[in-house]
Every structure is written in C-alpha cells, then in structure tokens.
C-alpha cells in the first residue's frame, strides 16, 4: 500500500512539473510574438534611409571594385563601405540630414559628392565615375625643367 501511495505522489509531481514547463514555454513564446507584432524595431526597415549606386572607371566604364565610400554628416564620419566586384555599394541606416560622400581608391582621383540629402523613407541612388590618377611622368615636364641644366 505504501509503495502505491509513493508512486501516485511521484506521478502527480511529474505531471505537475511537465505542465509547469509547458506553460512556461507557451508564455515565453507568446510574449516574444506579441513584442514582434506590436512593436517592430526601427532597424528592420533598412530601406528607410539608404544610399546606393555603382562606381565606374571614367574612361573604360567598367565597374570599380574596392572603392571606399565614406558618408560624412556634420563633420562626423557616419559610415564607411566598400564597393563589391560589380562596383556596387549600399549605405544603410543613415540618419536624415545632409551628407558628403567621399569615393576613394588607390590609382584614382578622389571624388567628393557634396550636399547629399538623406530624407526619411527616401531611397537615393548615386552613381559615380572616377578618373584615373595620372602619374607625374605622364603629365609632361614640370615647371622646374626650365631651371635644370
């Protein structure tokens, strides 16, 4: 009789424990879903403040890979991205405001795009053509060659 009583108590405790765990899981999942549905984070809307485009070689019109694109707002560097193999770049999550975009790559002249207006829920596309930087020897003689003997 004593063994049956202990077994019965054990089964009740086991059932209560399983029910408690199930309820805990159900409430935690329901709480997560409620947060996701009622208050979606602003970061999920990555297109809200986005600038993208393509960077090309000015002469050949071929895409330029590994161009550093820097977005500067109020003299503060906000974001830096690098172009992909197709010359494409995307800068996401920019705060609304006026930016200066700087495009830099070794062997090319720096290109600066001033007064880029990023507005709320506005997608900007800015395509850039970068001229190659000509070495000094290709530019012709310097003014100093007249003074050389």
Secondary structure, 3 states (H helix, E strand, C coil): CHHHHHHHHHHHHHHHHHHHHHHHHHHHHHHHHHHHHHCCCHHHCCCCEEEEEEEEECCCCCECCCCEEEEEECCEEEEEEECCCCCEEEECCCCCEEEEEEEECCCECCEEEEEEEECCCEEEECCEEECECCCHHHHCCCHHHHCCC
